[in-house]
Amino acid sequence: MKNNPRYAVEKLAWMRAHQIWPNGLRYLWTDAYGVILLVSLFDEFRNKSYLDQAESVVADVEQVLGRSRGIRIGEAPDRDGQYFHYLTMWLHALEVLGRYIPEYRRKGVDLVRQIHEPFLIRGQGVIWKMQEDLSAPYPGFGLGALDAFGGYVAYNMLDRERLDSEIADMRAIIGESAAHLVITQDLALGMMLWMCHFFPEEQWAVQQRQRSLSMLDGMWSANGYYCREPGLAQTKFAFTNYGVSIGLQAVGESSDRVQQIHEFFETYRSGDEYDDAAITHVMACNAHFPGKLLIREE
């Protein structure tokens, strides 16, 4: 499966014309993937305007979503609070941009200092969602199954030396949870595969790579998509399948299924808000052109 930067360029122009992204409402998950996309396009075409656009998105996120500690989930009224797994994707975006403009790595390290202790429960795990001021867990939310893995990857990529103690905290949680962790949701499986490709020789990555691939095998539809979870054969989402596509590309597996996913969702319409949602189309760009999401670019 080859990178398709032209797909991303055309889709990005279409999104901008329809005020979907980057000129729509801010949403941290989508903006993280979008910043990585823009840096990938800069690396591909050496057009500095893409770096300028990436910096503009970061500035807008900081202005609109930034808090004294951490970053709010999204701009819409119902997207309050803070998700740790969104924050770790944002950290990865800052690290990718920081490869070209070092100050963004420093921003990432500063953000880790803000969020690590509030989200961490030593000996137990990482809280999935916090109140917006990070004063307490968000009511009704517990520990995130994948959050320590995301923190481990993001911290390592940012600065292994300066974040040594924080990395150790995440490693300890992974050591307790990886062996018995079974993931059954499509996007989470894709994310786990993507995280595994950073440290393919570590025991947790070896275990989770095989376990995730096996689970996905049972979720594949001959129509060309992965269902949401086992037993939900007809339930499918474009953006989550694009996340699986990225994960499969990261570990170099199932290129035929990746192609089928892209073909199926290029014409599929769900008939709901996801048809025009930024998350759908930004994730599509990253699936067709994973670029700097991957250590090994092909």
C-alpha positions in Angstrom: 0.0 0.0 0.0 1.6 3.2 -1.1 1.2 6.7 0.3 -1.1 8.8 -1.8 -0.3 12.5 -1.0 -2.4 13.8 -3.9 -5.5 12.3 -2.3 -4.7 14.3 0.9 -4.0 17.5 -1.0 -7.3 17.3 -2.9 -9.3 16.3 0.2 -7.8 19.0 2.3 -8.8 21.6 -0.3 -12.3 20.2 -0.4 -12.5 20.4 3.4 -11.3 23.9 3.5 -13.8 25.0 0.8 -16.7 23.4 2.8 -15.4 24.9 6.1 -14.9 21.4 7.6 -11.2 21.6 8.5 -9.0 23.4 9.5 -11.5 26.2 9.5 -14.3 24.4 11.4 -14.8 23.9 15.1 -11.7 22.8 17.0 -11.6 19.2 18.2 -8.4 17.9 19.7 -8.3 14.4 18.2 -9.0 15.6 14.7 -6.6 18.6 15.1 -3.8 16.2 16.2 -4.2 14.1 13.1 -4.5 17.2 11.0 -1.3 18.7 12.2 0.5 15.5 11.5 -1.0 15.5 8.0 0.2 19.0 7.3 3.7 18.2 8.4 3.6 15.1 6.3 2.6 17.2 3.3 5.4 19.6 4.0 7.9 16.7 4.1 6.5 15.4 0.8 6.4 18.6 -1.2 8.8 20.9 0.7 6.2 23.6 0.6 6.6 25.8 3.7 3.0 26.8 3.6 2.1 23.4 5.1 4.3 24.1 8.1 2.7 27.5 8.5 -0.7 25.9 8.4 0.3 23.4 11.0 1.6 26.2 13.3 -1.7 28.1 12.8 -3.7 25.0 13.9 -1.6 24.6 17.0 -2.0 28.3 17.8 -5.8 28.1 17.4 -6.0 25.0 19.5 -4.1 26.7 22.3 -6.2 29.8 22.1 -9.6 28.0 21.8 -9.1 24.8 23.8 -6.0 25.5 25.9 -6.5 25.6 29.7 -4.2 26.6 32.5 -3.4 22.9 32.7 -4.1 20.6 29.7 -6.4 21.0 26.7 -10.2 20.7 26.5 -11.6 17.9 24.3 -13.4 20.2 21.8 -15.0 23.5 21.1 -18.6 22.4 20.9 -20.5 22.7 24.2 -20.8 18.9 24.7 -17.1 18.3 24.3 -16.0 19.5 27.7 -13.5 17.8 30.0 -10.2 16.3 29.0 -9.4 12.9 27.5 -5.9 11.5 28.1 -5.8 9.6 24.8 -6.6 12.8 22.9 -3.9 14.6 24.8 -1.3 11.9 23.9 -2.2 12.2 20.2 -1.8 15.9 20.5 1.6 15.3 22.1 2.6 13.2 19.1 1.5 16.0 16.8 3.7 18.4 18.7 6.6 16.0 18.5 6.2 15.6 14.7 6.0 19.3 14.2 8.9 19.7 16.6 11.1 17.7 14.2 11.2 20.9 12.1 10.5 23.6 14.7 12.0 22.5 18.0 9.9 24.8 20.2 7.0 22.4 19.7 8.9 19.6 21.4 9.3 21.9 24.4 5.6 22.7 24.3 4.9 18.9 24.4 7.2 18.4 27.4 5.5 21.3 29.2 2.1 19.7 28.5 3.2 16.4 29.9 4.2 18.2 33.1 0.7 19.6 33.3 -1.3 16.4 32.7 0.7 13.5 33.9 0.1 13.6 37.7 -3.6 14.6 37.5 -4.4 11.6 35.2 -2.1 9.0 36.8 -3.1 6.7 39.6 0.1 4.9 40.5 -0.3 1.1 40.8 -3.7 1.2 39.1 -3.7 3.1 35.7 -4.5 6.3 33.9 -7.9 8.0 34.3 -9.7 8.1 30.9 -11.5 11.5 31.3 -10.9 14.3 33.7 -12.8 17.4 34.7 -11.8 20.4 32.5 -9.6 21.9 35.3 -8.1 18.5 36.0 -9.4 18.7 39.6 -11.0 15.3 39.6 -12.1 12.4 37.4 -15.1 13.2 35.1 -18.2 11.6 36.7 -18.9 8.1 35.3 -15.5 7.5 33.8 -12.9 5.1 35.0 -9.4 4.0 33.8 -8.5 3.9 30.2 -7.3 0.5 28.9 -5.0 2.0 26.3 -4.1 5.3 27.9 -0.8 4.1 29.5 0.4 2.7 26.1 -0.4 6.0 24.4 1.5 7.9 27.1 4.4 5.6 26.9 4.7 6.1 23.1 4.2 9.9 23.2 6.6 10.5 26.1 9.3 8.3 24.5 9.0 10.1 21.2 9.1 13.6 22.8 12.1 13.4 25.1 13.2 10.1 26.7 15.7 11.9 29.0 13.6 14.7 30.3 10.5 12.5 30.7 12.3 9.5 32.2 10.3 9.3 35.4 7.0 9.7 33.5 7.9 7.0 31.1 8.7 4.7 34.0 5.2 5.3 35.4 3.6 4.3 32.1 5.9 1.3 31.7 4.9 0.0 35.1 1.2 0.2 34.2 1.9 -1.5 30.9 3.8 -4.3 32.7 0.7 -5.0 34.8 -1.9 -4.8 32.1 -0.6 -5.8 28.7 -0.6 -9.6 29.2 -4.3 -9.8 30.0 -5.6 -6.9 27.9 -8.1 -7.9 25.2 -9.3 -5.2 22.9 -12.5 -5.6 20.9 -13.2 -2.2 19.4 -12.1 -1.4 15.9 -10.4 2.0 16.4 -8.8 0.8 19.6 -7.3 -2.2 17.7 -6.0 0.1 15.0 -4.5 2.4 17.6 -2.8 -0.5 19.4 -1.3 -1.7 16.2 0.0 1.8 15.5 1.5 2.0 19.0 3.1 -1.4 18.7 5.1 -0.4 15.6 7.1 2.1 17.7 8.5 -0.6 19.9 8.0 -3.9 18.0 10.5 -5.9 20.0 9.1 -5.1 23.5 7.0 -7.9 25.0 3.8 -5.9 25.3 4.0 -5.0 21.6 4.7 -8.6 20.5 1.7 -9.8 22.5 -0.7 -7.0 21.5 0.2 -7.0 17.9 -0.7 -10.7 17.4 -3.8 -10.4 19.7 -5.1 -7.4 17.8 -4.5 -8.9 14.4 -6.4 -12.1 15.5 -9.3 -10.1 16.8 -9.5 -8.0 13.6 -9.7 -11.2 11.6 -13.0 -12.1 13.2 -14.4 -8.6 12.6 -13.7 -8.4 8.8 -16.6 -8.2 6.4 -16.3 -9.5 2.9 -18.0 -6.2 1.9 -14.7 -4.4 2.6 -14.8 -3.0 6.2 -14.2 -3.9 9.8 -17.3 -4.0 12.0 -17.3 -1.9 15.2 -17.0 -4.9 17.6 -17.4 -8.7 17.4 -21.1 -9.5 17.1 -22.0 -6.1 15.5 -21.5 -7.2 11.9 -23.5 -4.4 10.3 -22.2 -1.6 12.5 -19.4 0.3 10.8 -17.8 3.8 10.9 -15.6 5.3 8.3 -13.2 7.2 10.7 -12.7 4.1 12.9 -11.9 2.0 9.8 -9.4 4.6 8.7 -7.8 4.2 12.1 -7.6 0.4 11.5 -6.0 1.1 8.1 -3.3 3.3 9.7 -2.6 0.5 12.3 -2.4 -2.2 9.7 -0.1 -0.1 7.5 2.1 0.7 10.6 2.7 -3.1 11.1 2.8 -3.9 7.4 -0.2 -6.3 7.4 -3.3 -6.9 5.3 -2.5 -4.4 2.5 -5.4 -6.0 0.5 -7.9 -5.2 3.3 -6.5 -1.7 3.6 -7.2 -1.1 -0.1 -10.7 -2.5 0.3 -11.4 -0.2 3.3 -10.4 2.8 1.3 -12.5 1.8 -1.7 -15.5 1.0 0.4 -15.6 4.2 2.4 -14.8 6.5 -0.5 -18.4 6.0 -1.7 -20.1 4.9 1.6 -22.5 7.4 3.2 -23.8 6.8 6.7 -26.6 9.3 6.4 -25.7 11.0 9.7 -23.4 13.7 10.9 -20.3 11.7 10.2 -20.7 12.2 6.5 -19.5 15.8 6.8 -17.6 15.5 10.1 -14.0 16.6 10.1 -12.9 13.5 11.9 -14.1 11.3 8.9 -12.2 13.3 6.3 -9.0 14.1 8.2 -8.7 10.4 9.2 -9.3 9.5 5.5 -6.4 11.7 4.5 -4.1 10.1 7.1 -5.1 6.6 6.0 -4.4 7.3 2.4 -1.2 9.2 3.3 0.0 8.2 6.7 3.3 10.0 6.2 4.8 11.0 9.6 2.4 8.8 11.5 4.7 6.0 10.6 8.3 5.4 11.6 8.8 3.4 8.4 7.3 5.3 5.5 6.5 3.4 2.3 
